[in-house]
Amino acid sequence: MSNAQQHTSGQSWSSIQIVWFRIVFVFLLLLTIPLDWRYYQRIFSINLFHLHYQDLFQLTNYVPRLVHISDWGIASYAGWGIALLVAIIFAFVWDTLEKDGNRDYNQLYYRLRVIVRYRLALGLIGYGVIKLFPVQIPYPALSDLQTAYGDFLPWKIYYLSTGVASAHYEQTLGAIEILAGLLLFCRRTAVVGAGIALALLINIVLANFAYQLGDHVYSLYLLLLAVFVLAYDTPRLYSLLVKEKLAIADHFKPVFKYRNATKWRVALRAIFLVFVIFYASVTYAGYHNSNWPYPDTPGLANAYGVYNVREFRINKNVLPYSATDTTRWQDVVFEKWNVLSIRANRHFPIDFSSPSLDYQTDDQRTYESKGNGGRAFYTYTVTDSTLKLVNNTVPSDVEEFHISRPDKSTIVLDGIDNHADSLHVVLDKLNKEYLLDKGRRKPVTVN
């Protein structure tokens, strides 16, 4: 094999550059091309007649893991280590098999950049769309507004803080991600798209590690792709912006051996753009027609609100108001959907799982209970005058109550809890107002 390969532009590759390129080439392909059979199973299992935007989002959200050891820590990157080891071995095998040394590495480098550009663009647009139409980070549930700050997991604090932003922070991030993705589709604007993506992804990676958002592997992977795309033009950018010297334009032109290759390029770009438009349309429709990530099943009619527990009897014994009692309920929240939450002076089992963007049926959506350790969340059904509660975190916790409503602001519950104790609970609706609803720039008075 010769020590150097000629560029189309006249530059040459040294032997060490060729070795490094081979390692990077195999490494990025292993992480970029879906190797998990479940990814393809998901594609062929999509029901086009009952299409949900989560189905399309999952196509853009392939997480590169050759092996799954752990969701957290260094072990979560074990697949990367395996890919790197395979890439190093394959690089030396490649050297042995390539005897003539006539391969044009400039063309191979260009093709790798195309693959990486499109993969990065797809990942950015996938998340950008669900931010532009805010279904990834929704407005807080009423139960969240009734929970102490210290009872939230870090990721839930980040989501709640972002969800209440009145300046459309989430939508702006989504629009920028989409813009960066669209710029990456074209070779001439790819450097601009990669630069925007790099600035965004640095912030996203840091937020994932700081708040334990659960996407640290995927976000760092996208950042790696952005760095790779930007690296091609970095010498020119450094010369122009830092040294303030003349930068030589890129004169490289790809060579295609097949006669219809140019038409295939245009067709591929058109397919990607059609997918983006279709995905955005389905997401927009889902945003207006669904309550995602909260359940779509409506809650008890005219019950939405916060309720003070005026009377609490257990086995016919009255438990008075107490700041230290761990049995007595302190307040109850009825959401607009079929979920209610109960606060008491004790720690509740907490759902430590990260927010999920996988497709979930209505009864599987438990976003409001995830990351919240200050309340017990129950999904409920009402049949005749029977209220059945199922704990979202502890499914074995099932309770049934007879429900009555003496007036529009009072709810009375009579039944048996999961400890076989009889309960009689009287709830009074509170006329509570929140500064988030009143506005930040108007004079307000809160009762």
C-alpha positions in Angstrom: 0.0 0.0 0.0 1.3 3.5 -0.8 2.1 5.9 2.0 -0.3 8.6 0.6 -3.5 8.8 -1.3 -4.3 11.7 -3.6 -7.2 14.1 -2.9 -9.4 15.3 -5.7 -8.2 18.8 -4.7 -4.5 17.7 -5.0 -3.9 17.2 -1.2 -2.6 13.9 0.1 -3.3 11.5 3.0 -0.5 10.3 5.2 -0.4 6.7 6.4 -1.4 7.7 9.9 -4.3 9.7 8.6 -5.5 6.7 6.6 -5.4 4.5 9.7 -7.3 7.0 11.8 -9.8 7.5 9.1 -10.5 3.8 8.8 -11.1 3.6 12.6 -13.4 6.5 12.6 -15.2 5.2 9.4 -16.0 1.9 11.0 -16.8 3.3 14.4 -19.3 5.9 13.1 -21.0 3.4 10.8 -21.4 0.9 13.7 -23.1 3.6 15.7 -25.1 5.1 12.9 -26.6 2.2 10.9 -29.3 0.5 13.0 -28.1 -2.9 14.0 -30.9 -3.8 16.4 -33.5 -6.0 14.8 -36.2 -4.4 17.0 -35.7 -1.1 15.1 -36.8 -2.8 11.9 -39.5 -4.7 13.6 -40.9 -1.4 14.9 -40.9 0.0 11.3 -42.9 -2.9 9.9 -45.3 -2.9 12.9 -46.5 0.7 12.3 -50.2 0.8 11.6 -50.7 3.5 9.0 -54.4 3.6 9.7 -53.8 4.5 13.4 -50.6 6.4 13.0 -49.3 8.3 16.0 -46.5 10.8 15.9 -44.6 8.7 18.5 -44.3 6.0 15.8 -42.5 8.4 13.5 -40.4 9.9 16.3 -39.0 6.5 17.2 -37.8 6.2 13.6 -35.6 9.3 14.1 -34.5 8.3 17.6 -32.4 5.2 17.1 -30.1 5.0 20.2 -26.7 3.5 19.2 -26.1 0.7 21.7 -24.4 -2.5 20.7 -24.9 -3.9 24.2 -27.1 -2.7 27.1 -25.4 -3.0 30.5 -26.8 0.0 32.3 -28.8 3.2 31.7 -26.5 5.3 33.8 -22.8 5.9 34.3 -19.8 4.8 32.3 -21.4 1.4 31.7 -24.1 3.0 29.6 -21.4 3.7 27.0 -20.2 0.1 26.9 -21.5 -0.3 23.3 -19.3 2.6 22.2 -16.3 0.7 23.6 -17.2 -2.4 21.7 -17.7 -0.4 18.5 -14.2 1.3 19.0 -12.6 -2.1 19.6 -14.2 -3.6 16.5 -13.2 -0.5 14.4 -9.5 -0.8 15.5 -9.4 -4.5 14.6 -11.2 -3.9 11.3 -8.7 -1.0 10.4 -5.8 -3.5 10.5 -7.8 -6.1 8.6 -8.6 -3.4 6.0 -4.9 -2.7 5.6 -4.2 -6.3 5.0 -6.9 -6.7 2.4 -6.2 -3.5 0.5 -3.1 -4.4 -1.5 -3.3 -2.1 -4.4 -3.5 1.2 -2.4 -5.5 2.9 -5.1 -8.6 3.7 -3.0 -9.7 7.4 -3.2 -10.1 8.2 0.5 -11.5 11.7 -0.4 -14.5 10.1 -2.0 -14.9 7.7 0.9 -14.6 10.6 3.4 -17.3 12.5 1.5 -19.7 9.5 1.6 -19.2 9.1 5.3 -19.9 12.8 5.8 -23.2 12.4 3.8 -24.3 9.5 6.0 -23.4 11.4 9.2 -25.1 14.6 8.0 -28.3 12.9 7.2 -28.3 11.0 10.5 -27.6 14.1 12.5 -30.3 16.1 10.6 -32.8 13.3 11.3 -32.0 13.3 15.0 -32.2 17.1 15.3 -35.5 17.3 13.4 -37.0 14.4 15.3 -36.6 16.2 18.6 -37.1 19.7 17.1 -40.6 18.9 15.9 -41.8 17.6 19.3 -40.5 20.8 20.9 -42.0 23.1 18.3 -45.4 21.5 19.0 -44.7 21.1 22.8 -45.4 17.5 23.4 -42.0 16.6 24.8 -42.2 19.0 27.8 -45.8 19.8 28.6 -47.2 22.5 30.9 -47.1 21.2 34.6 -50.1 19.3 35.9 -52.1 20.8 38.8 -50.6 18.2 41.1 -47.1 19.5 40.3 -48.1 23.0 41.5 -49.2 21.5 44.8 -45.8 19.6 45.3 -42.9 20.9 47.3 -39.8 21.7 45.2 -37.6 19.2 47.1 -40.0 16.3 46.3 -39.1 16.3 42.6 -36.3 14.4 40.9 -33.8 16.6 39.0 -35.2 15.8 35.5 -38.7 16.7 36.6 -37.5 20.1 37.9 -35.9 20.8 34.5 -39.0 19.8 32.6 -41.3 21.8 34.9 -39.1 24.9 34.6 -39.0 24.6 30.9 -42.7 23.8 30.5 -43.8 27.0 32.3 -41.6 29.3 30.3 -43.9 32.0 28.9 -41.5 33.2 26.2 -41.9 30.0 24.2 -38.4 28.8 25.1 -39.2 25.2 24.2 -40.7 26.1 20.8 -37.7 28.3 20.0 -35.3 25.5 20.7 -37.4 23.2 18.5 -37.4 25.7 15.6 -33.6 26.1 15.9 -33.1 22.3 15.9 -35.3 22.0 12.8 -33.4 24.8 11.1 -30.0 23.2 11.8 -31.3 19.8 10.5 -32.6 21.3 7.3 -29.3 23.1 6.7 -27.5 19.8 7.1 -29.4 18.3 4.1 -27.4 20.5 1.7 -23.6 20.2 1.4 -23.1 23.9 0.9 -24.9 24.9 4.1 -23.9 21.8 6.2 -21.1 23.7 8.0 -23.7 26.3 9.2 -26.1 23.6 10.3 -23.3 21.7 12.1 -22.2 24.9 13.9 -25.8 25.6 15.1 -26.2 22.0 16.1 -22.9 22.1 18.0 -23.9 25.1 20.1 -27.3 23.5 20.9 -26.0 20.1 21.7 -23.3 21.3 24.1 -26.1 22.8 26.2 -28.3 19.7 25.8 -25.5 17.3 26.8 -24.7 19.4 29.9 -28.4 19.5 30.9 -28.6 15.7 30.5 -25.8 15.1 32.8 -26.7 17.8 35.3 -30.5 17.0 35.5 -30.3 13.2 34.7 -32.7 13.6 31.8 -32.0 10.1 30.6 -30.8 10.9 27.1 -27.1 11.4 27.9 -26.0 8.6 25.5 -28.0 9.8 22.6 -27.3 13.5 23.1 -23.5 12.9 23.3 -23.8 10.8 20.2 -25.4 13.6 18.2 -22.8 16.0 19.5 -20.1 13.6 18.3 -21.7 13.7 14.8 -21.9 17.5 14.8 -18.2 17.7 15.7 -17.3 15.2 12.9 -19.3 17.2 10.3 -17.8 20.5 11.4 -14.2 19.1 11.5 -14.0 19.1 7.7 -14.3 22.9 7.5 -12.6 23.7 10.8 -9.2 24.6 9.3 -10.8 27.1 6.9 -12.9 28.6 9.6 -9.9 28.9 11.9 -7.9 30.7 9.2 -10.8 33.0 8.4 -12.2 33.8 11.8 -9.2 33.5 14.1 -6.2 34.3 12.0 -8.2 36.7 9.8 -6.4 35.4 6.8 -7.6 34.3 3.4 -9.3 30.9 3.5 -9.2 28.7 0.5 -12.6 27.5 -0.6 -13.4 23.8 -0.8 -13.1 22.7 -4.4 -13.8 19.1 -3.8 -16.3 17.5 -6.1 -17.7 14.0 -5.5 -17.3 11.5 -8.3 -20.2 9.1 -9.0 -19.6 5.9 -11.0 -23.2 5.3 -11.6 -25.0 7.2 -14.3 -28.2 7.9 -12.3 -26.4 8.8 -9.1 -27.3 12.5 -9.2 -30.9 11.6 -9.7 -30.7 9.3 -6.7 -29.2 12.1 -4.6 -32.1 14.4 -5.4 -34.6 11.7 -4.8 -33.1 10.8 -1.4 -33.2 14.5 -0.3 -36.8 14.7 -1.5 -37.7 11.6 0.5 -36.2 13.1 3.6 -38.0 16.4 3.2 -41.3 14.7 2.6 -40.8 12.6 5.7 -40.1 15.8 7.7 -43.2 17.5 6.5 -45.3 14.4 7.1 -43.9 13.9 10.6 -44.5 17.6 11.4 -48.1 17.4 10.2 -48.8 14.2 12.2 -47.3 15.8 15.3 -49.2 19.0 14.9 -52.5 17.0 14.6 -51.6 14.9 17.6 -50.8 18.0 19.6 -54.3 19.4 19.0 -56.2 16.1 19.2 -54.4 14.5 22.1 -53.5 15.3 25.7 -50.1 13.7 25.4 -48.2 12.9 27.6 -51.2 13.0 29.9 -54.1 10.6 29.5 -56.9 11.5 27.0 -59.6 10.0 29.2 -61.5 12.9 30.8 -61.8 13.1 34.6 -64.8 13.3 36.8 -67.1 16.1 35.5 -66.6 19.5 37.2 -64.2 18.0 39.7 -60.9 19.6 38.4 -59.2 21.4 41.2 -57.5 21.3 44.6 -59.4 20.0 47.6 -58.9 20.5 51.3 -59.5 17.4 53.4 -62.1 18.9 55.8 -62.9 15.6 57.5 -60.9 12.3 57.7 -62.2 9.3 59.5 -60.5 5.9 59.7 -62.4 3.0 61.2 -64.9 5.7 62.4 -62.2 7.5 64.3 -61.8 11.2 63.4 -58.2 12.3 62.7 -58.0 16.1 63.2 -55.7 18.4 61.2 -52.1 17.7 62.1 -48.7 18.7 60.6 -47.1 15.4 61.7 -49.8 12.8 61.3 -48.6 10.3 58.6 -52.0 8.7 58.0 -54.4 11.7 57.4 -54.7 13.1 53.9 -53.7 16.7 53.7 -55.1 17.6 50.2 -56.4 15.9 47.1 -56.0 17.1 43.5 -58.4 16.0 40.7 -56.7 16.6 37.3 -58.7 17.3 34.1 -58.0 13.7 33.1 -58.8 10.5 35.0 -56.0 11.0 37.6 -56.1 12.2 41.2 -53.2 12.7 43.6 -53.1 12.7 47.4 -50.7 14.5 49.6 -50.0 13.2 53.1 -47.1 13.8 55.6 -45.1 10.7 54.5 -42.9 9.6 51.7 -44.6 7.9 48.8 -42.9 5.3 46.5 -41.4 7.3 43.6 -41.2 6.3 40.0 -37.5 6.8 39.1 -37.9 6.2 35.4 -37.1 9.0 33.0 -39.7 10.5 30.7 -40.7 8.2 27.9 -41.4 9.1 24.3 -42.3 5.5 23.3 -45.8 5.0 22.1 -48.1 4.4 25.1 -51.8 3.7 25.3 -54.0 5.9 27.4 -53.8 3.7 30.5 -50.0 3.5 30.3 -49.4 7.3 30.5 -48.1 8.1 33.9 -46.0 11.2 33.2 -47.5 13.2 36.1 -46.4 10.6 38.7 -42.9 10.2 37.3 -40.2 12.0 39.3 -42.7 13.2 41.9 -42.1 11.8 45.4 -44.4 14.2 47.3 -47.8 12.7 46.3 -49.5 9.4 45.6 -51.0 9.3 42.1 -54.0 7.2 41.2 -55.7 6.5 37.9 -59.4 6.2 38.5 -62.6 5.0 36.9 -66.1 5.9 38.0 -68.9 3.4 37.6 -72.3 4.5 38.8 -71.4 5.8 42.3 -68.2 3.7 42.7 -64.7 5.4 42.4 -62.0 2.8 41.8 -58.4 4.0 42.3 -55.2 2.2 41.0 -51.9 3.5 42.2 -49.7 4.5 39.2 -46.5 3.6 41.0 -47.7 0.6 43.1 -50.3 -1.3 40.9 -51.2 -3.6 43.8 -52.5 -0.6 45.7 -56.2 -0.6 44.6 -58.9 1.2 46.5 -62.6 1.6 46.0 -64.9 4.3 47.4 -68.5 5.3 47.2 -68.6 8.8 45.9 -71.2 11.4 46.5 -71.4 15.1 45.8 -73.7 17.1 48.2 -72.9 20.3 46.3 -70.6 21.4 43.4 -67.7 22.1 45.7 -67.8 19.1 48.0 -66.9 15.4 47.4 -67.5 12.7 49.9 -65.7 9.4 49.8 -66.7 6.3 51.7 -64.8 3.0 51.3 -62.0 0.6 52.2 -58.3 1.4 51.7 -55.7 -1.2 50.7 -55.0 -1.9 54.4 -58.7 -3.0 54.9 -59.4 0.1 57.0 -62.7 1.9 56.4 -62.4 5.6 55.4 -64.7 8.5 55.4 -63.3 11.6 53.7 -64.9 14.9 53.0 -63.2 17.1 50.4 -63.8 20.9 50.0 -62.8 22.5 46.8 -60.4 25.4 47.2 -60.7 28.5 45.0 -56.9 28.7 44.6 -55.2 31.0 42.1 -51.6 30.7 40.8 -49.3 33.5 39.6 -48.5 31.4 36.6 -52.1 31.8 35.4 -52.3 35.5 36.5 -49.3 36.6 34.5 -45.9 38.0 35.5 -46.2 41.6 34.2 -49.5 42.6 35.6 -50.3 43.7 39.1 -51.8 40.8 40.9 -53.3 40.0 44.3 -53.4 36.4 45.5 -55.8 35.4 48.2 
